[in-house]
Amino acid sequence: MPKTTKVKKKVSKPKAVAKAPIKISKTYVPKDTEKYMCEKHKVFFRMRLTEWKKDLVKANNEALYFGSMDDNSISADVVDQASSYTDKNVEMKAINRQIKLISEIDKALARIREDTYGYCLDTAEPIGLKRLIARPVAKYTIAAQEKHEKMEKVHADD
């Protein structure tokens, strides 16, 4: 008798279909009629935040580069030196503010990835499209933001 061999049939599992990335036009603006924080909204804010970050990094790099170029111009005049020092101080404060803003942008991008973007960190309520369009790094609803600012003022007075 001939030997029979069993052939195991390979059962293929259905593959998870990856969602095609959503594309939006450059003129797209989120609408209140759409579901809040739908994929279109997330793509819009991700693009806006990424572009803003890129612009800030470019501006900072240029400011640092061009600011370092006139370090060699040390004047004998005390008034000119003081003026130059003041200008540099103001410029560095602006750069520091922009660095903090870049950090806030990175946090907002992380919230988009975590699906928490657009919702208040205190109340979990929707922040609102108008507020996010005006301030894409907003973390709180207007009411919660006002509460935070009052608390900061109270503690600053201590």
DSSP file with accessible surface (Angstrom, degrees, kcal/mol):
  #  RESIDUE AA STRUCTURE BP1 BP2  ACC     N-H-->O    O-->H-N    N-H-->O    O-->H-N    TCO  KAPPA ALPHA  PHI   PSI    X-CA   Y-CA   Z-CA
    1    1 A M              0   0  227      0, 0.0     2,-0.1     0, 0.0     0, 0.0   0.000 360.0 360.0 360.0 136.3    0.0    0.0    0.0
    2    2 A P        -     0   0  120      0, 0.0     2,-0.3     0, 0.0     0, 0.0  -0.415 360.0-112.2 -74.8 144.9    1.3    3.4   -0.8
    3    3 A K        -     0   0  200     -2,-0.1     2,-0.5     1,-0.0     0, 0.0  -0.569  27.6-148.0 -76.4 135.1    1.9    5.8    2.0
    4    4 A T        -     0   0  132     -2,-0.3     2,-0.4     2,-0.0    -1,-0.0  -0.860   6.7-152.9-104.2 137.8   -0.4    8.7    2.2
    5    5 A T        -     0   0  121     -2,-0.5     2,-0.4     2,-0.0    -2,-0.0  -0.893  16.1-124.8-109.8 140.2    0.8   12.0    3.5
    6    6 A K        -     0   0  203     -2,-0.4     2,-0.6     2,-0.0    -2,-0.0  -0.689  18.3-150.0 -83.2 134.6   -1.4   14.5    5.1
    7    7 A V        -     0   0  130     -2,-0.4     2,-0.5     2,-0.0    -1,-0.0  -0.916  10.1-142.6-105.5 120.5   -1.3   17.9    3.6
    8    8 A K        -     0   0  198     -2,-0.6     2,-0.5     1,-0.0    -2,-0.0  -0.740  13.2-136.9 -84.9 127.8   -2.1   20.6    6.0
    9    9 A K        -     0   0  188     -2,-0.5     2,-0.6     1,-0.0    -1,-0.0  -0.726  16.3-131.5 -85.7 126.4   -4.1   23.4    4.5
   10   10 A K        -     0   0  200     -2,-0.5     2,-0.6     1,-0.0    -1,-0.0  -0.690  16.5-150.5 -81.6 121.7   -2.8   26.8    5.5
   11   11 A V        -     0   0  126     -2,-0.6     2,-0.4     0, 0.0    -1,-0.0  -0.839  10.3-146.5 -95.2 121.1   -5.7   29.0    6.7
   12   12 A S        -     0   0  110     -2,-0.6     3,-0.0     3,-0.0    -2,-0.0  -0.748   7.7-137.5 -92.5 134.7   -5.0   32.6    6.0
   13   13 A K        -     0   0  182     -2,-0.4     2,-0.1     1,-0.1    -1,-0.0  -0.646  32.8 -98.1 -84.8 145.0   -6.3   35.1    8.5
   14   14 A P        -     0   0  126      0, 0.0     2,-0.2     0, 0.0    -1,-0.1  -0.428  42.5-124.2 -63.9 132.8   -7.8   38.2    7.1
   15   15 A K        -     0   0  193     -2,-0.1     2,-0.4     1,-0.1    -3,-0.0  -0.555  23.9-107.2 -79.7 142.7   -5.2   41.0    7.1
   16   16 A A        -     0   0  102     -2,-0.2     2,-0.6     1,-0.1    -1,-0.1  -0.549  34.7-131.0 -68.7 126.5   -6.1   44.2    8.9
   17   17 A V        -     0   0  135     -2,-0.4     2,-0.2     1,-0.0    -1,-0.1  -0.707  17.8-132.1 -84.8 122.1   -6.7   46.8    6.3
   18   18 A A        -     0   0   88     -2,-0.6     2,-0.2     1,-0.1    -1,-0.0  -0.550  24.6-112.2 -73.9 137.9   -4.7   49.9    7.0
   19   19 A K        -     0   0  186     -2,-0.2    -1,-0.1     1,-0.1     3,-0.1  -0.499  30.4-116.7 -69.3 136.6   -6.7   53.1    6.7
   20   20 A A        -     0   0   81     -2,-0.2    -1,-0.1     1,-0.1     3,-0.0  -0.522  40.1 -99.6 -70.7 138.2   -5.7   55.3    3.8
   21   21 A P        -     0   0  109      0, 0.0     2,-0.3     0, 0.0    -1,-0.1  -0.367  38.4-116.8 -61.7 138.9   -4.4   58.6    5.1
   22   22 A I        -     0   0   70     17,-0.1     2,-0.4    -3,-0.1    -3,-0.0  -0.610  28.3-155.8 -79.0 134.5   -7.0   61.3    4.9
   23   23 A K        -     0   0  185     -2,-0.3     2,-0.3    -3,-0.0    17,-0.0  -0.909  10.3-173.7-112.6 139.1   -6.0   64.1    2.6
   24   24 A I        -     0   0   30     -2,-0.4     2,-0.1    19,-0.1    -2,-0.0  -0.918  28.0-105.8-127.4 155.6   -7.4   67.6    2.9
   25   25 A S    >   -     0   0   69     -2,-0.3     3,-1.4     1,-0.1    -1,-0.0  -0.351  30.4-113.6 -76.4 161.7   -7.0   70.6    0.6
   26   26 A K  T 3  S+     0   0  197      1,-0.3    -1,-0.1    -2,-0.1    -2,-0.0   0.743 118.2  51.7 -66.8 -21.5   -4.8   73.5    1.7
   27   27 A T  T 3  S+     0   0  123      2,-0.0    -1,-0.3     0, 0.0    -2,-0.0   0.428  81.5 126.4 -95.4   1.1   -7.9   75.7    1.9
   28   28 A Y    <   -     0   0   20     -3,-1.4    -4,-0.1     1,-0.0     0, 0.0  -0.318  36.3-173.9 -63.2 137.7   -9.8   73.3    4.2
   29   29 A V        -     0   0   78     -2,-0.0    12,-0.1     0, 0.0    -2,-0.0  -0.999  31.4-108.3-131.5 129.1  -11.1   74.7    7.4
   30   30 A P        -     0   0   10      0, 0.0     2,-0.3     0, 0.0     6,-0.0  -0.269  36.1-148.6 -56.4 142.2  -12.8   72.5   10.1
   31   31 A K    >   -     0   0  103      4,-0.1     3,-1.3     1,-0.1    10,-0.1  -0.880  20.7-130.5-116.7 149.9  -16.5   73.1   10.3
   32   32 A D  T 3  S+     0   0  122     -2,-0.3     4,-0.1     1,-0.3    -1,-0.1   0.712 106.4  66.8 -67.1 -20.0  -18.9   72.8   13.3
   33   33 A T  T 3  S+     0   0  132      2,-0.1    -1,-0.3     3,-0.0     2,-0.2   0.686  89.0  81.1 -76.1 -17.1  -21.2   70.6   11.1
   34   34 A E  S <  S-     0   0   41     -3,-1.3     2,-0.1     1,-0.1     3,-0.1  -0.502 102.2 -84.3 -85.0 158.6  -18.5   67.8   11.1
   35   35 A K    >   -     0   0  165     -2,-0.2     3,-1.5     1,-0.1     6,-0.2  -0.403  58.6 -99.1 -61.7 132.8  -18.0   65.4   13.9
   36   36 A Y  T 3  S+     0   0   47      1,-0.3    -1,-0.1    -4,-0.1    -4,-0.1  -0.303 101.6   0.8 -61.1 131.9  -15.8   67.0   16.5
   37   37 A M  T 3  S+     0   0   11      1,-0.1    -1,-0.3    -3,-0.1    -2,-0.1   0.838  89.5 163.0  55.3  40.9  -12.1   65.9   16.2
   38   38 A C    <>  -     0   0   31     -3,-1.5     4,-2.2     1,-0.1     3,-0.3  -0.187  59.6 -87.9 -71.3 176.3  -12.8   63.6   13.2
   39   39 A E  H  > S+     0   0   77      1,-0.2     4,-2.7     2,-0.2     5,-0.2   0.873 129.3  56.2 -59.2 -36.7   -9.8   62.5   11.2
   40   40 A K  H  > S+     0   0   90      1,-0.2     4,-2.5     2,-0.2    -1,-0.2   0.912 107.9  48.4 -61.7 -42.5  -10.1   65.6    8.9
   41   41 A H  H  > S+     0   0    0     -3,-0.3     4,-2.7    -6,-0.2     5,-0.3   0.926 111.7  49.3 -62.9 -44.7   -9.8   67.9   12.0
   42   42 A K  H  X S+     0   0   25     -4,-2.2     4,-2.7     1,-0.2    -2,-0.2   0.912 112.0  47.9 -62.6 -42.5   -6.8   66.0   13.3
   43   43 A V  H  X S+     0   0   14     -4,-2.7     4,-2.7     2,-0.2     5,-0.2   0.932 111.6  51.5 -63.6 -43.2   -5.1   66.1    9.9
   44   44 A F  H  X S+     0   0   29     -4,-2.5     4,-2.5    -5,-0.2    -2,-0.2   0.948 114.8  40.7 -58.2 -51.3   -5.8   69.9    9.7
   45   45 A F  H  X S+     0   0    0     -4,-2.7     4,-2.9     2,-0.2     5,-0.3   0.872 113.2  54.2 -70.3 -35.1   -4.4   70.6   13.1
   46   46 A R  H  X S+     0   0   92     -4,-2.7     4,-2.5    -5,-0.3     5,-0.2   0.947 112.4  44.6 -61.5 -45.4   -1.4   68.3   12.7
   47   47 A M  H  X S+     0   0   83     -4,-2.7     4,-2.5    -5,-0.2     5,-0.2   0.927 114.8  48.4 -64.2 -43.1   -0.5   70.0    9.5
   48   48 A R  H  X S+     0   0   96     -4,-2.5     4,-2.3    -5,-0.2    -2,-0.2   0.917 114.3  44.9 -65.0 -44.6   -1.0   73.5   11.0
   49   49 A L  H  X S+     0   0    0     -4,-2.9     4,-2.7     2,-0.2    -1,-0.2   0.907 113.3  50.5 -66.2 -42.0    1.1   72.7   14.1
   50   50 A T  H  X S+     0   0   69     -4,-2.5     4,-2.4    -5,-0.3    -2,-0.2   0.919 112.3  46.8 -63.6 -43.0    3.9   71.0   12.1
   51   51 A E  H  X S+     0   0   91     -4,-2.5     4,-2.4    -5,-0.2    -2,-0.2   0.916 112.3  50.3 -65.5 -41.6    4.1   74.0    9.7
   52   52 A W  H  X S+     0   0   67     -4,-2.3     4,-2.4    -5,-0.2    -2,-0.2   0.925 111.1  48.8 -62.0 -44.5    4.1   76.4   12.6
   53   53 A K  H  X S+     0   0   65     -4,-2.7     4,-2.7     1,-0.2     5,-0.2   0.926 109.9  51.6 -61.9 -44.3    6.9   74.5   14.4
   54   54 A K  H  X S+     0   0  121     -4,-2.4     4,-2.3     1,-0.2    -1,-0.2   0.920 110.6  48.6 -60.0 -42.9    8.9   74.4   11.2
   55   55 A D  H  X S+     0   0   84     -4,-2.4     4,-2.5     1,-0.2    -1,-0.2   0.901 112.0  48.9 -64.2 -41.5    8.6   78.2   10.8
   56   56 A L  H  X S+     0   0   16     -4,-2.4     4,-2.7     2,-0.2    -2,-0.2   0.917 111.2  48.9 -65.6 -43.3    9.6   78.8   14.4
   57   57 A V  H  X S+     0   0   54     -4,-2.7     4,-2.7     2,-0.2     5,-0.2   0.933 112.7  48.5 -62.4 -43.2   12.6   76.6   14.2
   58   58 A K  H  X S+     0   0  128     -4,-2.3     4,-2.4    -5,-0.2    -2,-0.2   0.936 112.6  47.9 -62.3 -45.3   13.7   78.3   11.0
   59   59 A A  H  X S+     0   0   41     -4,-2.5     4,-2.6     1,-0.2    -1,-0.2   0.905 112.7  49.0 -63.6 -41.8   13.2   81.8   12.6
   60   60 A N  H  X S+     0   0    9     -4,-2.7     4,-2.7     2,-0.2     5,-0.2   0.916 110.8  49.9 -63.3 -44.4   15.2   80.8   15.7
   61   61 A N  H  X S+     0   0   97     -4,-2.7     4,-2.5     2,-0.2    -2,-0.2   0.918 112.9  46.7 -61.7 -41.8   18.0   79.3   13.7
   62   62 A E  H  X S+     0   0   91     -4,-2.4     4,-3.1    -5,-0.2     5,-0.4   0.923 112.6  49.7 -66.1 -43.0   18.2   82.5   11.6
   63   63 A A  H  X S+     0   0   30     -4,-2.6     4,-2.3     1,-0.2    -2,-0.2   0.915 113.6  45.7 -62.9 -42.7   18.1   84.7   14.7
   64   64 A L  H  X S+     0   0   81     -4,-2.7     4,-1.8     2,-0.2    -1,-0.2   0.911 115.6  47.0 -66.8 -40.6   20.8   82.8   16.4
   65   65 A Y  H  X S+     0   0  136     -4,-2.5     4,-0.9    -5,-0.2    -2,-0.2   0.966 118.7  38.4 -66.1 -51.9   23.0   82.7   13.3
   66   66 A F  H  X S+     0   0  121     -4,-3.1     4,-0.9     1,-0.2    -1,-0.2   0.834 114.4  55.9 -72.3 -29.4   22.6   86.4   12.5
   67   67 A G  H  < S+     0   0    7     -4,-2.3     3,-0.4    -5,-0.4    -1,-0.2   0.865 106.2  51.0 -67.7 -33.9   22.8   87.4   16.1
   68   68 A S  H >< S+     0   0   60     -4,-1.8     3,-1.0     1,-0.2     4,-0.3   0.742  99.4  67.1 -76.1 -19.5   26.1   85.6   16.6
   69   69 A M  H >< S+     0   0  101     -4,-0.9     3,-0.6     1,-0.2    -1,-0.2   0.848 100.0  47.4 -71.3 -32.5   27.5   87.4   13.5
   70   70 A D  G >< S+     0   0   80     -4,-0.9     3,-0.8    -3,-0.4    -1,-0.2   0.265  82.4  96.1 -96.5  18.5   27.5   90.8   15.2
   71   71 A D  G <  S+     0   0   84     -3,-1.0    -1,-0.2     1,-0.2    -2,-0.1   0.767  77.8  62.5 -68.0 -26.9   29.1   89.6   18.4
   72   72 A N  G <  S+     0   0  145     -3,-0.6     2,-1.7    -4,-0.3    -1,-0.2   0.622  79.4  89.8 -76.1 -13.8   32.4   90.7   17.0
   73   73 A S    <   +     0   0   81     -3,-0.8     2,-0.6    -4,-0.1    -1,-0.2  -0.577  54.5 169.2 -88.5  79.2   31.4   94.3   16.9
   74   74 A I        -     0   0  138     -2,-1.7     2,-0.3    10,-0.0    -3,-0.0  -0.822  21.3-150.1 -92.7 120.7   32.4   95.5   20.3
   75   75 A S        -     0   0   39     -2,-0.6     6,-0.1     2,-0.2    -2,-0.0  -0.618  18.2-141.2 -92.8 151.7   32.2   99.2   20.5
   76   76 A A  S    S+     0   0  100     -2,-0.3     2,-0.4     4,-0.0    -1,-0.1   0.749  81.4  93.6 -78.6 -22.5   34.3  101.5   22.6
   77   77 A D     >  -     0   0   76      1,-0.2     4,-2.1     2,-0.0    -2,-0.2  -0.571  69.0-150.7 -77.0 124.1   31.3  103.6   23.3
   78   78 A V  H  > S+     0   0  105     -2,-0.4     4,-2.6     1,-0.2     5,-0.2   0.881  96.0  53.9 -63.0 -37.9   29.6  102.5   26.5
   79   79 A V  H  > S+     0   0  102      1,-0.2     4,-2.6     2,-0.2    -1,-0.2   0.920 108.8  48.6 -65.6 -41.8   26.1  103.7   25.3
   80   80 A D  H  > S+     0   0   84      2,-0.2     4,-2.6     1,-0.2    -1,-0.2   0.897 111.3  50.7 -64.2 -40.0   26.5  101.6   22.1
   81   81 A Q  H  X S+     0   0   83     -4,-2.1     4,-2.7     2,-0.2    -2,-0.2   0.925 111.4  47.7 -63.2 -43.5   27.6   98.6   24.2
   82   82 A A  H  X S+     0   0   54     -4,-2.6     4,-2.6     2,-0.2    -2,-0.2   0.913 112.6  48.9 -64.0 -42.2   24.6   99.0   26.5
   83   83 A S  H  X S+     0   0   61     -4,-2.6     4,-2.6     2,-0.2    -2,-0.2   0.921 112.1  48.2 -63.4 -43.7   22.2   99.3   23.6
   84   84 A S  H  X S+     0   0   48     -4,-2.6     4,-2.5     2,-0.2    -2,-0.2   0.913 111.6  50.4 -63.2 -42.0   23.7   96.2   21.9
   85   85 A Y  H  X S+     0   0  160     -4,-2.7     4,-2.5     2,-0.2    -2,-0.2   0.922 111.1  48.7 -62.5 -43.8   23.4   94.3   25.2
   86   86 A T  H  X S+     0   0   75     -4,-2.6     4,-2.5     2,-0.2     5,-0.2   0.923 111.1  50.1 -62.8 -44.0   19.7   95.3   25.6
   87   87 A D  H  X S+     0   0  100     -4,-2.6     4,-2.4     1,-0.2    -1,-0.2   0.924 112.1  47.4 -59.9 -45.1   19.0   94.3   22.0
   88   88 A K  H  X S+     0   0   52     -4,-2.5     4,-2.7     2,-0.2    -1,-0.2   0.896 110.7  52.5 -63.8 -40.0   20.6   90.9   22.5
   89   89 A N  H  X S+     0   0   66     -4,-2.5     4,-2.2     2,-0.2    -2,-0.2   0.928 110.8  46.2 -62.5 -45.5   18.7   90.4   25.8
   90   90 A V  H  X S+     0   0   92     -4,-2.5     4,-2.1     2,-0.2    -1,-0.2   0.920 113.3  50.5 -62.5 -43.3   15.3   91.2   24.1
   91   91 A E  H  X S+     0   0   69     -4,-2.4     4,-2.3    -5,-0.2    -2,-0.2   0.914 110.1  49.1 -63.1 -41.8   16.2   88.9   21.2
   92   92 A M  H  X S+     0   0   82     -4,-2.7     4,-2.7     1,-0.2    -1,-0.2   0.881 109.0  52.6 -68.1 -36.3   17.2   86.0   23.5
   93   93 A K  H  X S+     0   0  119     -4,-2.2     4,-2.3     2,-0.2    -1,-0.2   0.916 109.7  49.5 -63.0 -40.7   14.0   86.4   25.5
   94   94 A A  H  X S+     0   0   32     -4,-2.1     4,-2.2     2,-0.2    -2,-0.2   0.918 111.1  49.1 -63.8 -42.5   12.0   86.2   22.2
   95   95 A I  H  X S+     0   0    4     -4,-2.3     4,-2.4     1,-0.2    -2,-0.2   0.922 110.0  51.5 -63.8 -42.1   13.9   83.1   21.2
   96   96 A N  H  X S+     0   0   84     -4,-2.7     4,-2.2     1,-0.2    -1,-0.2   0.898 109.0  50.7 -62.1 -40.6   13.3   81.5   24.7
   97   97 A R  H  X S+     0   0  160     -4,-2.3     4,-2.2     1,-0.2    -1,-0.2   0.911 110.9  49.2 -61.7 -41.0    9.5   82.2   24.3
   98   98 A Q  H  X S+     0   0   59     -4,-2.2     4,-2.5     2,-0.2    -2,-0.2   0.883 107.9  53.6 -67.9 -35.3    9.6   80.6   20.9
   99   99 A I  H  X S+     0   0   88     -4,-2.4     4,-2.0     2,-0.2    -1,-0.2   0.921 109.6  48.4 -64.1 -42.2   11.5   77.5   22.3
  100  100 A K  H  X S+     0   0  153     -4,-2.2     4,-2.0     1,-0.2    -2,-0.2   0.899 110.6  51.7 -62.8 -39.3    8.7   77.2   24.9
  101  101 A L  H  X S+     0   0   30     -4,-2.2     4,-2.5     2,-0.2    -2,-0.2   0.901 106.3  53.6 -65.3 -39.1    6.1   77.5   22.2
  102  102 A I  H  X S+     0   0   23     -4,-2.5     4,-2.5     1,-0.2    -1,-0.2   0.914 107.8  51.5 -60.8 -40.1    7.8   74.7   20.2
  103  103 A S  H  X S+     0   0   51     -4,-2.0     4,-2.1     1,-0.2    -1,-0.2   0.911 109.4  49.4 -62.4 -41.6    7.6   72.5   23.2
  104  104 A E  H  X S+     0   0   43     -4,-2.0     4,-2.3     2,-0.2    -2,-0.2   0.883 109.4  52.2 -64.8 -37.6    3.9   73.3   23.5
  105  105 A I  H  X S+     0   0    0     -4,-2.5     4,-2.6     2,-0.2    -2,-0.2   0.925 108.0  51.3 -63.9 -43.7    3.5   72.4   19.8
  106  106 A D  H  X S+     0   0   63     -4,-2.5     4,-2.1     1,-0.2    -2,-0.2   0.904 110.3  49.4 -60.1 -40.7    5.2   69.1   20.4
  107  107 A K  H  X S+     0   0  101     -4,-2.1     4,-2.2     2,-0.2    -1,-0.2   0.897 110.2  50.5 -65.6 -39.6    2.8   68.4   23.3
  108  108 A A  H  X S+     0   0    0     -4,-2.3     4,-1.9     2,-0.2    -2,-0.2   0.911 109.4  50.8 -64.9 -41.0   -0.2   69.2   21.1
  109  109 A L  H  X S+     0   0   20     -4,-2.6     4,-2.1     1,-0.2    -1,-0.2   0.893 109.1  51.8 -63.2 -37.4    1.1   66.9   18.4
  110  110 A A  H  X S+     0   0   22     -4,-2.1     4,-2.0     1,-0.2    -1,-0.2   0.906 107.1  52.8 -64.8 -40.3    1.5   64.2   21.0
  111  111 A R  H  <>S+     0   0   19     -4,-2.2     5,-2.6     1,-0.2     6,-1.4   0.868 106.2  53.9 -64.6 -33.3   -2.1   64.8   22.1
  112  112 A I  H ><5S+     0   0    3     -4,-1.9     3,-1.3     4,-0.2    -1,-0.2   0.946 109.5  47.6 -63.5 -45.6   -3.2   64.4   18.5
  113  113 A R  H 3<5S+     0   0  172     -4,-2.1    -2,-0.2     1,-0.3    -1,-0.2   0.850 114.0  47.4 -62.3 -34.3   -1.5   61.0   18.3
  114  114 A E  T 3<5S-     0   0  126     -4,-2.0    -1,-0.3    -5,-0.1    -2,-0.2   0.391 111.5-121.2 -87.9   1.9   -3.1   60.0   21.7
  115  115 A D  T < 5S+     0   0   99     -3,-1.3    -3,-0.2    -4,-0.3    -2,-0.1   0.789  88.1 105.5  61.5  30.6   -6.6   61.1   20.5
  116  116 A T    > < +     0   0   58     -5,-2.6     3,-1.5    -6,-0.2    -4,-0.2   0.436  44.0 119.1-113.1  -2.2   -6.9   63.6   23.4
  117  117 A Y  T 3  S+     0   0    5     -6,-1.4     3,-0.1     1,-0.2    22,-0.1  -0.358  72.5  27.9 -66.1 139.1   -6.3   66.8   21.3
  118  118 A G  T 3  S+     0   0    1     20,-0.4     9,-3.2     1,-0.3    10,-0.5   0.408  99.8 102.0  92.8  -2.9   -9.1   69.2   21.3
  119  119 A Y  B <  S-A  126   0A  75     -3,-1.5    -1,-0.3     7,-0.3     6,-0.1  -0.946  80.4-104.0-118.5 138.8  -10.4   68.2   24.8
  120  120 A C     >  -     0   0    5      5,-3.1     4,-1.7    -2,-0.4    20,-0.2  -0.286  18.3-142.0 -60.1 134.3   -9.8   70.1   28.0
  121  121 A L  T  4 S+     0   0   89     18,-2.3    -1,-0.1     2,-0.2    19,-0.1   0.744 100.7  40.1 -70.1 -22.4   -7.1   68.6   30.2
  122  122 A D  T  4 S+     0   0   73     17,-0.2    -1,-0.2     3,-0.1    18,-0.1   0.900 133.0  16.3 -89.1 -49.4   -9.2   69.5   33.3
  123  123 A T  T  4 S-     0   0   65      2,-0.1    -2,-0.2    18,-0.0    17,-0.1   0.551  85.9-132.3-106.2 -12.8  -12.7   68.8   32.3
  124  124 A A     <  +     0   0   72     -4,-1.7    -3,-0.1     1,-0.2     3,-0.1   0.570  61.5 138.0  64.9  13.6  -12.4   66.6   29.2
  125  125 A E        -     0   0  110      1,-0.1    -5,-3.1    -6,-0.1    -1,-0.2  -0.513  67.6 -87.1 -81.2 154.6  -14.9   68.8   27.5
  126  126 A P  B     -A  119   0A  72      0, 0.0    -7,-0.3     0, 0.0    -1,-0.1  -0.392  29.6-148.5 -60.6 135.4  -14.4   69.9   23.9
  127  127 A I        -     0   0   15     -9,-3.2    15,-0.3    14,-0.1     4,-0.2   0.857  45.4-113.4 -73.2 -36.6  -12.2   73.0   23.7
  128  128 A G     >  -     0   0   25    -10,-0.5     4,-2.1     3,-0.1     5,-0.2   0.067   8.1-106.5 108.9 139.2  -14.0   74.1   20.5
  129  129 A L  H  > S+     0   0    7      1,-0.2     4,-2.8     2,-0.2     5,-0.2   0.896 115.5  54.7 -64.9 -41.9  -12.9   74.6   16.9
  130  130 A K  H  > S+     0   0  169      1,-0.2     4,-2.1     2,-0.2    -1,-0.2   0.922 111.0  45.7 -60.4 -43.2  -12.8   78.4   17.0
  131  131 A R  H  > S+     0   0   57      1,-0.2     4,-3.0     2,-0.2    -1,-0.2   0.914 114.1  48.3 -65.8 -42.3  -10.5   78.4   20.0
  132  132 A L  H  < S+     0   0    0     -4,-2.1    -2,-0.2     2,-0.2    -1,-0.2   0.864 110.4  51.0 -68.8 -34.6   -8.2   75.8   18.5
  133  133 A I  H  < S+     0   0   46     -4,-2.8    -1,-0.2     1,-0.2    -2,-0.2   0.919 116.0  42.3 -67.0 -39.9   -8.0   77.6   15.2
  134  134 A A  H  < S+     0   0   84     -4,-2.1    -2,-0.2     1,-0.3    -1,-0.2   0.884 136.6  14.5 -71.4 -38.0   -7.1   80.8   17.1
  135  135 A R    ><  -     0   0  118     -4,-3.0     3,-2.4    -5,-0.2    -1,-0.3  -0.725  67.4-175.1-140.2  84.6   -4.7   79.0   19.4
  136  136 A P  T 3  S+     0   0    7      0, 0.0   -18,-0.1     0, 0.0    -4,-0.1   0.683  84.1  57.2 -60.7 -16.7   -3.8   75.5   18.2
  137  137 A V  T 3  S+     0   0    6     -5,-0.0    -5,-0.1   -88,-0.0   -30,-0.0   0.350  75.9 137.2 -94.9   8.6   -1.8   74.7   21.4
  138  138 A A    <   +     0   0    7     -3,-2.4   -20,-0.4    -7,-0.2   -11,-0.1  -0.257  28.3 179.5 -57.9 136.8   -4.8   75.4   23.7
  139  139 A K        +     0   0   55      1,-0.1   -18,-2.3     2,-0.1     2,-0.3   0.531  60.4  45.4-112.6 -15.4   -5.1   72.8   26.4
  140  140 A Y  S    S-     0   0   34    -20,-0.2    -1,-0.1   -19,-0.1   -20,-0.0  -0.920  81.9-105.8-131.1 156.5   -8.1   74.1   28.3
  141  141 A T     >  -     0   0   15     -2,-0.3     4,-2.8     1,-0.1     5,-0.2  -0.287  48.8-100.7 -66.7 166.4  -11.6   75.4   27.6
  142  142 A I  H  > S+     0   0   97    -15,-0.3     4,-2.6     1,-0.2     5,-0.2   0.927 124.3  49.9 -59.4 -43.7  -11.9   79.2   28.1
  143  143 A A  H  > S+     0   0   69      1,-0.2     4,-2.0     2,-0.2    -1,-0.2   0.927 113.1  45.4 -62.1 -44.5  -13.5   78.7   31.6
  144  144 A A  H  > S+     0   0    8      2,-0.2     4,-2.4     1,-0.2    -1,-0.2   0.885 111.8  53.0 -67.5 -36.8  -10.8   76.3   32.7
  145  145 A Q  H  X S+     0   0   47     -4,-2.8     4,-2.5     2,-0.2    -2,-0.2   0.925 108.4  49.9 -63.7 -42.9   -8.0   78.6   31.3
  146  146 A E  H  X S+     0   0  107     -4,-2.6     4,-2.3    -5,-0.2    -2,-0.2   0.908 109.9  51.5 -62.3 -39.4   -9.5   81.5   33.3
  147  147 A K  H  X S+     0   0  127     -4,-2.0     4,-2.4     1,-0.2    -2,-0.2   0.929 110.4  48.6 -62.8 -43.9   -9.5   79.4   36.4
  148  148 A H  H  X S+     0   0   48     -4,-2.4     4,-2.4     1,-0.2    -1,-0.2   0.901 110.9  50.1 -62.1 -42.8   -5.8   78.4   35.9
  149  149 A E  H  X S+     0   0  102     -4,-2.5     4,-2.2     2,-0.2    -1,-0.2   0.881 109.8  50.5 -66.3 -37.3   -4.9   82.0   35.3
  150  150 A K  H  X S+     0   0  149     -4,-2.3     4,-2.5     2,-0.2    -2,-0.2   0.919 111.1  49.2 -64.1 -42.5   -6.6   83.1   38.5
  151  151 A M  H  X S+     0   0   94     -4,-2.4     4,-2.5     1,-0.2     5,-0.2   0.905 110.5  50.4 -63.5 -40.8   -4.8   80.4   40.4
  152  152 A E  H  X S+     0   0  130     -4,-2.4     4,-2.1     1,-0.2    -1,-0.2   0.910 111.2  48.9 -62.6 -40.8   -1.5   81.5   39.0
  153  153 A K  H  X S+     0   0  142     -4,-2.2     4,-1.7     2,-0.2    -2,-0.2   0.915 110.6  50.3 -66.3 -42.0   -2.2   85.1   40.0
  154  154 A V  H  X S+     0   0   79     -4,-2.5     4,-0.6     1,-0.2    -2,-0.2   0.938 114.9  43.2 -62.0 -45.3   -3.2   84.1   43.5
  155  155 A H  H  < S+     0   0  115     -4,-2.5     3,-0.4     1,-0.2    -1,-0.2   0.812 110.2  56.6 -72.5 -28.6    0.0   82.0   43.9
  156  156 A A  H  < S+     0   0   80     -4,-2.1    -1,-0.2     1,-0.2    -2,-0.2   0.821 103.6  54.8 -70.6 -29.8    2.2   84.7   42.3
  157  157 A D  H  <        0   0  121     -4,-1.7    -1,-0.2    -3,-0.2    -2,-0.2   0.674 360.0 360.0 -75.8 -17.2    0.9   87.2   44.9
  158  158 A D     <        0   0  152     -4,-0.6    -3,-0.0    -3,-0.4    -4,-0.0  -0.215 360.0 360.0 -68.0 360.0    2.0   85.0   47.8
